[in-house]
Amino acid sequence: MTEKASKTKILLARLVIVLMVAFVVLGVAMHGLSGPVFERIWQNLLDRPSGPMTFRFVLQPIMASVAALVDGIKDARTGRIPYLWTLLSDPTKRSSRLHEGLVSTARVILLGLCMDLIYQFIVFDTFHPAEAVIIAGLLAFVPYLLLRGPITRVVRCWLKRGSAIEIR
């Protein structure tokens, strides 16, 4: 994502960050940090795919994959280093690239937080805010993180093949 993000997208990304931090703080304040809490979190995470609203386990990763596809194509066309590799190997660019990823996935993460809030009220009759953050991150940001780099590599290879064919 080389072009400048719109103010709306940046504002949405900041809102998502604030919500996620607030949810984690609220979750710790409401439920604390203890062995039973971590056990409950793991059990609830494992039970979610078999409960109601399982469509989000397909919908959110697909939406994140579309965002990764768009950004991966832009990266390939501009010759940028693949996303995850940059995050792992270049500390000077890590912050800006994470910001790009957050801006690209902010809508998906916000949707995930809202869907998990609804799910928790349906299933648990309560809200575990930190769990919502974990699920939104796993379903929305992790697929983006894992797919953007490989998409960049594939598109770059495809573009090189196309230019080689045109030369002949």
HURAGI-V53278 format. One record per residue. N is the residue number from 0. RES is the residue in one small letter. SS is DSSP state (A for helix, B for strand, O for the rest). PSI is psi in whole degrees, 0 to 359 (999 if undefined). Layout:
# HURAGI-V53278
n->N res->RES ss->SS psi->PSI
n->N res->RES ss->SS psi->PSI
This chain:
# HURAGI-V53278
n->0 res->m ss->O psi->91
n->1 res->t ss->O psi->332
n->2 res->e ss->O psi->160
n->3 res->k ss->O psi->132
n->4 res->a ss->O psi->149
n->5 res->s ss->O psi->159
n->6 res->k ss->A psi->326
n->7 res->t ss->A psi->316
n->8 res->k ss->A psi->320
n->9 res->i ss->A psi->318
n->10 res->l ss->A psi->318
n->11 res->l ss->A psi->319
n->12 res->a ss->A psi->318
n->13 res->r ss->A psi->320
n->14 res->l ss->A psi->317
n->15 res->v ss->A psi->317
n->16 res->i ss->A psi->313
n->17 res->v ss->A psi->315
n->18 res->l ss->A psi->317
n->19 res->m ss->A psi->316
n->20 res->v ss->A psi->316
n->21 res->a ss->A psi->319
n->22 res->f ss->A psi->318
n->23 res->v ss->A psi->314
n->24 res->v ss->A psi->316
n->25 res->l ss->A psi->319
n->26 res->g ss->A psi->317
n->27 res->v ss->A psi->320
n->28 res->a ss->A psi->321
n->29 res->m ss->A psi->318
n->30 res->h ss->A psi->349
n->31 res->g ss->O psi->185
n->32 res->l ss->O psi->109
n->33 res->s ss->O psi->171
n->34 res->g ss->A psi->310
n->35 res->p ss->A psi->327
n->36 res->v ss->A psi->315
n->37 res->f ss->A psi->323
n->38 res->e ss->A psi->315
n->39 res->r ss->A psi->317
n->40 res->i ss->A psi->311
n->41 res->w ss->A psi->317
n->42 res->q ss->A psi->317
n->43 res->n ss->A psi->321
n->44 res->l ss->A psi->319
n->45 res->l ss->A psi->332
n->46 res->d ss->A psi->339
n->47 res->r ss->A psi->315
n->48 res->p ss->O psi->339
n->49 res->s ss->O psi->0
n->50 res->g ss->O psi->193
n->51 res->p ss->O psi->162
n->52 res->m ss->O psi->35
n->53 res->t ss->O psi->343
n->54 res->f ss->O psi->335
n->55 res->r ss->A psi->339
n->56 res->f ss->A psi->349
n->57 res->v ss->A psi->315
n->58 res->l ss->A psi->308
n->59 res->q ss->A psi->314
n->60 res->p ss->A psi->326
n->61 res->i ss->A psi->316
n->62 res->m ss->A psi->319
n->63 res->a ss->A psi->324
n->64 res->s ss->A psi->322
n->65 res->v ss->A psi->316
n->66 res->a ss->A psi->320
n->67 res->a ss->A psi->322
n->68 res->l ss->A psi->311
n->69 res->v ss->A psi->311
n->70 res->d ss->A psi->325
n->71 res->g ss->A psi->320
n->72 res->i ss->A psi->317
n->73 res->k ss->A psi->318
n->74 res->d ss->A psi->317
n->75 res->a ss->A psi->318
n->76 res->r ss->A psi->330
n->77 res->t ss->A psi->357
n->78 res->g ss->O psi->23
n->79 res->r ss->O psi->154
n->80 res->i ss->O psi->141
n->81 res->p ss->O psi->148
n->82 res->y ss->A psi->298
n->83 res->l ss->A psi->322
n->84 res->w ss->A psi->319
n->85 res->t ss->A psi->318
n->86 res->l ss->A psi->321
n->87 res->l ss->A psi->330
n->88 res->s ss->A psi->346
n->89 res->d ss->O psi->91
n->90 res->p ss->A psi->335
n->91 res->t ss->A psi->334
n->92 res->k ss->A psi->354
n->93 res->r ss->A psi->311
n->94 res->s ss->A psi->314
n->95 res->s ss->A psi->324
n->96 res->r ss->A psi->322
n->97 res->l ss->A psi->320
n->98 res->h ss->A psi->317
n->99 res->e ss->A psi->313
n->100 res->g ss->A psi->320
n->101 res->l ss->A psi->318
n->102 res->v ss->A psi->319
n->103 res->s ss->A psi->328
n->104 res->t ss->A psi->5
n->105 res->a ss->A psi->317
n->106 res->r ss->A psi->318
n->107 res->v ss->A psi->319
n->108 res->i ss->A psi->316
n->109 res->l ss->A psi->317
n->110 res->l ss->A psi->318
n->111 res->g ss->A psi->318
n->112 res->l ss->A psi->316
n->113 res->c ss->A psi->317
n->114 res->m ss->A psi->323
n->115 res->d ss->A psi->325
n->116 res->l ss->A psi->313
n->117 res->i ss->A psi->314
n->118 res->y ss->A psi->313
n->119 res->q ss->A psi->322
n->120 res->f ss->A psi->326
n->121 res->i ss->A psi->313
n->122 res->v ss->A psi->315
n->123 res->f ss->O psi->346
n->124 res->d ss->O psi->25
n->125 res->t ss->O psi->181
n->126 res->f ss->O psi->127
n->127 res->h ss->O psi->91
n->128 res->p ss->A psi->322
n->129 res->a ss->A psi->326
n->130 res->e ss->A psi->323
n->131 res->a ss->A psi->321
n->132 res->v ss->A psi->317
n->133 res->i ss->A psi->311
n->134 res->i ss->A psi->315
n->135 res->a ss->A psi->319
n->136 res->g ss->A psi->317
n->137 res->l ss->A psi->321
n->138 res->l ss->A psi->336
n->139 res->a ss->A psi->315
n->140 res->f ss->A psi->323
n->141 res->v ss->A psi->315
n->142 res->p ss->A psi->320
n->143 res->y ss->A psi->312
n->144 res->l ss->A psi->318
n->145 res->l ss->A psi->334
n->146 res->l ss->A psi->332
n->147 res->r ss->A psi->316
n->148 res->g ss->A psi->308
n->149 res->p ss->A psi->323
n->150 res->i ss->A psi->318
n->151 res->t ss->A psi->314
n->152 res->r ss->A psi->315
n->153 res->v ss->A psi->314
n->154 res->v ss->A psi->320
n->155 res->r ss->A psi->316
n->156 res->c ss->A psi->316
n->157 res->w ss->A psi->318
n->158 res->l ss->A psi->321
n->159 res->k ss->A psi->319
n->160 res->r ss->A psi->318
n->161 res->g ss->A psi->320
n->162 res->s ss->A psi->327
n->163 res->a ss->A psi->323
n->164 res->i ss->A psi->320
n->165 res->e ss->A psi->328
n->166 res->i ss->A psi->323
n->167 res->r ss->O psi->999
